[in-house]
């Protein structure tokens, strides 16, 4: 039949004790770089073991593992301008080919600032060919809009589109967006 209650409790305590003992052995092995069963032949470093246990804040562990190298990642987030203008990131809202006009239509908005009088410069690049066009910045309710430009006489293919906004108060460049011409 079934086990008596005292036997089940003893069995549960025994299993728990074995789990704690196994965790302790594995923890000490992973901290020393030794893998159970491979004593004396392991070449694994403590960082290579997925079971590495981090030291508590009161411990100090000497290690020959080099510190990680931090590599900066390019971002489209606004960055501080050296000329004290507000850093902004224009957003390209349109970069479409207009077949009837044989032109690439480009427009953008500049979130984060509401003003008129700035300059939006559209730059189109295809290989070594670069074309630019300018339009004015216009204040809207919650952003500055770049008036649309139509760039003609483009070779058929993929063009990289970027918009730069500049005014007395703000400056910034958009992310690059691809657009098809022709």
C-alpha positions in Angstrom: 0.0 0.0 0.0 1.1 3.6 0.5 4.1 4.7 2.5 3.6 5.9 6.1 3.7 9.6 6.6 7.1 9.6 8.6 8.7 7.7 5.7 7.5 10.2 3.1 8.8 13.1 5.1 12.2 11.4 5.5 12.4 10.7 1.8 11.5 14.3 1.0 14.2 15.6 3.4 16.7 13.2 1.8 15.9 14.4 -1.7 16.2 18.1 -0.7 19.6 17.4 1.0 20.9 15.7 -2.2 19.8 18.7 -4.3 21.5 21.2 -2.0 24.7 19.0 -2.0 24.7 18.7 -5.8 24.2 22.5 -6.2 27.1 23.1 -3.8 29.4 20.8 -5.7 28.5 22.2 -9.0 28.8 25.8 -7.8 32.3 25.2 -6.4 33.3 23.4 -9.6 32.1 26.2 -11.8 33.9 28.8 -9.7 37.2 26.9 -10.0 36.8 26.1 -13.7 36.7 22.3 -13.1 33.9 20.3 -14.7 32.8 17.3 -12.7 34.3 14.1 -14.2 37.1 16.1 -16.0 39.2 17.0 -12.9 42.7 18.0 -14.0 41.8 18.1 -17.7 39.4 21.0 -18.0 40.5 24.1 -19.9 37.2 25.9 -19.4 37.5 29.3 -17.7 35.0 30.4 -15.1 33.4 32.7 -17.6 32.8 29.9 -20.1 30.7 27.9 -17.7 26.9 28.7 -17.8 26.7 27.7 -14.1 29.1 30.4 -12.9 27.9 31.9 -9.7 28.5 35.6 -9.2 30.3 36.6 -6.1 28.3 38.2 -3.3 29.0 41.9 -2.8 31.3 41.2 0.2 33.5 38.7 -1.7 36.4 39.6 -4.0 37.4 37.2 -6.7 40.7 37.5 -8.5 40.4 36.8 -12.1 42.5 36.9 -15.3 39.3 37.5 -17.4 39.6 40.8 -19.2 36.9 43.4 -18.7 34.3 43.7 -21.4 34.9 46.2 -24.1 32.1 48.7 -24.7 31.5 49.7 -28.3 29.4 52.7 -29.1 26.4 52.1 -31.4 25.2 54.6 -33.9 21.8 56.0 -33.0 19.3 58.4 -34.4 18.6 59.9 -31.0 19.2 63.6 -30.7 22.7 64.6 -29.7 23.9 67.8 -28.2 25.1 70.3 -30.7 28.3 72.1 -30.1 26.6 75.4 -31.1 24.0 75.2 -28.3 21.1 74.7 -30.7 18.4 72.1 -29.8 19.2 68.7 -31.3 16.3 67.3 -33.3 15.8 64.3 -35.6 13.6 65.0 -38.6 11.3 62.2 -39.8 10.8 61.5 -43.5 7.1 61.2 -44.1 7.2 60.8 -47.9 9.9 59.6 -50.3 7.8 58.4 -53.3 8.3 58.3 -57.0 5.7 60.4 -58.9 5.7 58.8 -62.4 3.5 61.6 -63.9 6.0 64.3 -62.8 9.1 62.0 -63.2 10.2 63.2 -59.8 10.9 61.8 -56.4 8.7 63.6 -53.9 10.2 64.1 -50.4 8.6 65.6 -47.3 9.4 65.5 -43.6 8.4 66.7 -40.1 10.6 67.8 -37.3 9.2 66.6 -33.9 10.2 68.4 -30.8 10.2 71.9 -32.1 7.5 74.3 -33.4 8.8 77.1 -35.5 8.9 78.6 -38.9 11.8 79.9 -41.0 14.2 76.9 -40.7 15.7 75.2 -43.7 15.1 71.6 -44.7 17.8 70.2 -46.9 17.0 66.9 -48.8 20.0 64.9 -49.9 19.6 62.0 -52.3 22.5 59.6 -53.0 22.8 56.8 -55.6 26.3 55.4 -55.8 28.6 58.4 -56.3 25.8 60.7 -57.5 24.4 63.1 -54.9 21.5 65.6 -55.4 20.2 68.1 -53.0 17.1 70.3 -52.7 15.9 72.7 -50.1 12.5 73.8 -48.7 11.4 75.9 -45.8 10.3 74.8 -42.3 6.7 75.6 -41.4 5.3 75.7 -37.9 2.4 73.3 -37.3 0.4 72.6 -34.1 3.0 70.3 -32.5 5.9 70.0 -34.9 7.8 71.8 -37.7 7.0 70.6 -41.2 9.3 70.6 -44.1 7.6 71.7 -47.3 7.6 69.0 -49.9 10.2 69.0 -52.7 10.1 67.2 -56.0 13.6 66.2 -57.3 13.6 65.5 -61.1 16.2 64.1 -63.5 17.1 61.1 -61.3 18.5 57.9 -62.8 16.2 54.9 -62.2 17.2 52.9 -59.2 17.4 53.0 -55.4 18.3 56.3 -53.9 19.2 57.0 -50.2 17.2 59.9 -48.8 18.2 62.0 -45.8 16.8 65.3 -44.5 18.7 67.8 -42.4 16.9 70.6 -40.6 18.6 73.8 -39.5 17.4 77.0 -37.9 18.6 79.5 -35.3 17.2 77.3 -32.5 17.5 73.7 -33.8 19.6 71.4 -35.9 19.6 67.7 -36.8 19.6 65.0 -39.4 17.1 62.2 -40.1 17.7 58.5 -40.5 18.4 57.4 -44.1 15.5 56.0 -46.0 15.6 54.2 -49.3 13.4 55.2 -52.2 12.9 53.9 -55.8 13.2 56.3 -58.8 12.0 55.6 -62.3 
